[in-house]
Amino acid sequence: MKAAELIDKFVMNTYARAPITFVRGQGCRLWDDQDKQYTDFLAGIAVCNLGHAHPGVAQAVCNQALNLVHVSNLYYTEPQAPVAQMLVQNSFADRVFFCNSGAEANEGALKLARLWGKEKKNGAFTIITMERSFHGRTLGTLSATGQDKIQKGYDPLVPRFKHVPFGDLEAVKAAWDDNVCAVLAEPVLGEGGVVVPPDGYLAGLKELCETNDALLLFDEVQTGLGRTGKLFAHQHWGVAPHVMTLAKALANGLPAGAILAEEKAAALFGPGTHATTFGAGPVIMAAAGVVLDNLVNRGLVEHAEAEGFYFKARLEELSAKHACVSEARGLGLMLGLALDREAGPLVNRLRELGYIVGATQDTVLRFVPPLVVSREEIDGLIAALDQVLAEQES
Ligand SMILES: *Cc1c(COP(=O)(O)O)cnc(C)c1O
């Protein structure tokens, strides 16, 4: 039997997969088991920022795997040192905690918020989060998530999250009471449809938190690490949170997550209060070191910013030309095309033409390519999109 048939038979049925089996990649290109070539504008959902089969990452992983794979966090290992140092020295944070995924990073950030409420706010434990947000699939993070479809069937949920409309500062003020210990927000909604907040929004959240001695938590699992054309998305507005989570792109496809925090929040964790078996494993950290080196020292963020401007301008041309497109939006290389119809059929049609893209919130085409994407690759996608949008209207 082929891999797809075996997987359909033996693996739990949690994903609506496209009928395609990828076998190799290189940069922004992918090949399936029929040797058909694709250009990848999804990057494993905003993960493979350095592109597929990156030689630097592959070399670092191989060398480390031949040396030492795992000993646990009961001991020091070397590869996490430069990663922690680069994250702290290039962010607002004083310390970092390493884990394995976005959900796990957010779960840890929620635990920090609980400790903050206990220690500084008489046991306050309400956390304000946003409608249409996405924070993960654990019981805690799905409770924080502001989407019914993610929560359905899993109640009773973890108390007590108050969901307010994204981008609406007045709604946050109206929801505020003495039991609020933290606010959790994505700087740009990802799964929620690639939505950039109005100017002043993040600054307003920060001010509310500072005034009320609450923690501001930014979920930069998707927006972080160069995706929006800055190392972290909050830098577009010059508003640093007290705590930030990272994951997706941190190790270019190997599982990694991180919580970054100011000392006042980081100090709430002490030995025994939080832990993970696999977090900061040497192989993962070897890959993350190469990722951060490319972002911080080798111009990858600047490349993402420049190509993002170009890509968005080309999407705006398509938006002006095609009636079924209502808006081109996003920041850097986290871009969306909002349609007046289901995006699924266009995703399938683009795949036939050799382009891998995503869809979110049913009607939004989503583009989150490897940050190494070239102008020629963007032009190729734009031509294919132009054709597919014209087909929709004929
Ligand atoms: C993907 C994502 C998560 C969840 O990350 P996992 O690694 O799948 O647990 C959380 N928050 C945001 C903003 C995400 O995009």
PDBQT file of the ligand as one rigid body, heavy atoms in Angstrom, charges set to zero:
ROOT
HETATM    1  C1  LIG A 401       0.368  27.714  15.276  1.00  0.00    +0.000 C 
HETATM    2  C2  LIG A 401       0.035  28.646  16.381  1.00  0.00    +0.000 A 
HETATM    3  C3  LIG A 401      -0.046  28.184  17.708  1.00  0.00    +0.000 A 
HETATM    4  C4  LIG A 401       0.061  26.725  18.078  1.00  0.00    +0.000 C 
HETATM    5  O1  LIG A 401       1.320  26.214  17.818  1.00  0.00    +0.000 OA
HETATM    6  P1  LIG A 401       1.540  24.597  17.877  1.00  0.00    +0.000 P 
HETATM    7  O2  LIG A 401       3.016  24.466  17.685  1.00  0.00    +0.000 OA
HETATM    8  O3  LIG A 401       0.727  24.022  16.760  1.00  0.00    +0.000 OA
HETATM    9  O4  LIG A 401       1.077  24.135  19.191  1.00  0.00    +0.000 OA
HETATM   10  C5  LIG A 401      -0.277  29.119  18.697  1.00  0.00    +0.000 A 
HETATM   11  N1  LIG A 401      -0.417  30.423  18.413  1.00  0.00    +0.000 NA
HETATM   12  C6  LIG A 401      -0.354  30.893  17.161  1.00  0.00    +0.000 A 
HETATM   13  C7  LIG A 401      -0.503  32.357  16.913  1.00  0.00    +0.000 C 
HETATM   14  C8  LIG A 401      -0.140  30.016  16.099  1.00  0.00    +0.000 A 
HETATM   15  O5  LIG A 401      -0.096  30.483  14.842  1.00  0.00    +0.000 OA
ENDROOT
TORSDOF 0
